[in-house]
Amino acid sequence: RNRLATVSGNGRRRRPACRGSGGSELGERGSEIEMEPMWKVQRRLKADELCLRHRLLSISEDSHFVELLQRRHPGFPVFANLRNGLWYVSPGTPTCYFKSTDGHASHWSFSVSRLNLHVAHVAAKHGGCIIVDSTRKGKRFPDSLSKTVPIWCSVLNQTTRAMAAASARETSTIGEASDAPSQEMKMVTKEKSKAGGADDAKAGAGADDDDMLWLPLWVPKTEAEQIRKRLPSFVRSLHEVARKADLVALPRDKPLRCVWAAPDRLPWSDQPTPVPGSTLAELAFIPIICASVSRLEAPQAAVRRGWHYVQGAGDDEEGW
């Protein structure tokens, strides 16, 4: 009976009289209908910002940075880090899988089910590679690029160094046996070898790059030290599961080392030490360019003409 307004004599619509004194009941019901909790309003606004159109436009804008890196490093293969990075590259681009959870604080890990050895093989062949990823958590780099990939590089570097040392010892043993020196000369050789090995161990222990773990500057030193304590167990786990043929194919001449890049931060700008050369041949390492393609912008700066920029728009596609 109160669904429609009645029409007065002059043709204007007027609301029917409310029940009760002063229409308080209808007034309260009307306020309940018109007023919504603030959290509902905020949720609706957030959903409007994260709509499919805004996501796709954001992905298209971010993909230009990948094209820029490819022009700057034309010989570097590109890998899309599943699943987020797959949206920013061309169809058919090779993939890799470095999870951010393996780099979360106090949960650092080296996954034996996601070895990604093909990335190391290709990087060694071409002198480097580019790994594409992004993040939507209000930071510039995801943990997959800032910690998971550097840990992976360190484990592979230590593994290849240990294999090279073992191969050198085997070669030395074969050479000594073929020369058949006297027993006295053998003892002298062993003593010299032990003394030299002790000196090398002392020198290596004092070196900053002994574990070949190079993290970005924004990772705290305390966290870096805790990661270093877990590296020996990570190296053992790789030896337990990987085939020897795959390990032999890893790069030995130069170690793998991460270089971080973002739309507002080109490669080499965040290195702890200056880059020792202007060409790839002069570098003392194989660069793994960790490219985070999304921009870190303030909310007011994210407004474009007719749409809203979404950082890390390719993340969690099943929830679109």
TAFENUR-V793793 format. One record per backbone hydrogen bond with DSSP energy under -0.5 kcal/mol. NH is the residue of the N-H (numbers start at 1). CO is the residue of the C=O. If there is no record, write none. Layout:
NH,CO ; NH,CO
//
This chain:
6,14 ; 8,6 ; 8,12 ; 11,8 ; 14,6 ; 23,20 ; 24,21 ; 25,19 ; 27,23 ; 28,24 ; 29,25 ; 30,26 ; 31,27 ; 32,28 ; 33,29 ; 34,30 ; 35,31 ; 40,37 ; 41,37 ; 42,38 ; 43,39 ; 44,40 ; 45,41 ; 46,42 ; 47,43 ; 48,44 ; 49,45 ; 50,46 ; 51,48 ; 55,51 ; 56,52 ; 57,53 ; 58,54 ; 59,55 ; 60,56 ; 61,57 ; 62,58 ; 63,59 ; 64,61 ; 65,62 ; 66,62 ; 67,63 ; 68,64 ; 69,65 ; 70,66 ; 71,67 ; 72,68 ; 73,69 ; 74,71 ; 76,73 ; 77,75 ; 77,128 ; 79,130 ; 80,94 ; 81,79 ; 81,132 ; 82,80 ; 82,96 ; 85,81 ; 86,83 ; 87,84 ; 88,85 ; 89,86 ; 93,90 ; 96,80 ; 99,97 ; 102,99 ; 103,100 ; 104,101 ; 107,104 ; 109,102 ; 111,109 ; 119,116 ; 120,116 ; 121,117 ; 122,118 ; 123,119 ; 124,120 ; 125,121 ; 126,122 ; 127,123 ; 128,123 ; 129,287 ; 130,77 ; 131,289 ; 132,79 ; 132,130 ; 133,291 ; 145,142 ; 146,142 ; 147,143 ; 148,143 ; 149,144 ; 151,147 ; 152,148 ; 153,149 ; 154,150 ; 155,151 ; 156,152 ; 157,153 ; 158,154 ; 159,155 ; 160,156 ; 161,157 ; 162,158 ; 163,159 ; 164,160 ; 165,161 ; 166,162 ; 167,163 ; 168,164 ; 169,165 ; 170,166 ; 171,167 ; 172,168 ; 173,169 ; 174,170 ; 175,171 ; 176,172 ; 177,173 ; 178,174 ; 179,175 ; 180,176 ; 181,176 ; 186,182 ; 187,183 ; 188,184 ; 189,185 ; 190,186 ; 191,187 ; 192,188 ; 193,189 ; 194,190 ; 195,191 ; 196,192 ; 197,193 ; 198,194 ; 199,195 ; 200,196 ; 201,197 ; 202,198 ; 203,199 ; 204,200 ; 205,201 ; 206,202 ; 207,203 ; 207,204 ; 210,207 ; 214,212 ; 215,213 ; 216,146 ; 217,270 ; 219,216 ; 220,218 ; 224,220 ; 225,221 ; 226,222 ; 227,223 ; 228,224 ; 229,225 ; 230,226 ; 230,227 ; 231,227 ; 231,228 ; 232,228 ; 234,230 ; 235,231 ; 236,232 ; 237,233 ; 238,234 ; 239,235 ; 240,236 ; 241,237 ; 242,238 ; 247,243 ; 248,244 ; 249,245 ; 250,247 ; 255,284 ; 257,286 ; 259,288 ; 261,290 ; 262,265 ; 263,292 ; 265,262 ; 269,266 ; 271,268 ; 277,275 ; 282,279 ; 283,279 ; 283,280 ; 286,255 ; 287,127 ; 287,285 ; 288,257 ; 289,129 ; 289,287 ; 290,259 ; 290,288 ; 291,131 ; 291,289 ; 292,261 ; 292,290 ; 293,133 ; 293,291 ; 297,295 ; 301,298 ; 302,298 ; 302,299 ; 303,300 ; 304,302 ; 304,307 ; 306,304 ; 309,302 ; 311,309 ; 313,310 ; 315,312 ; 319,316 ; 320,317
//
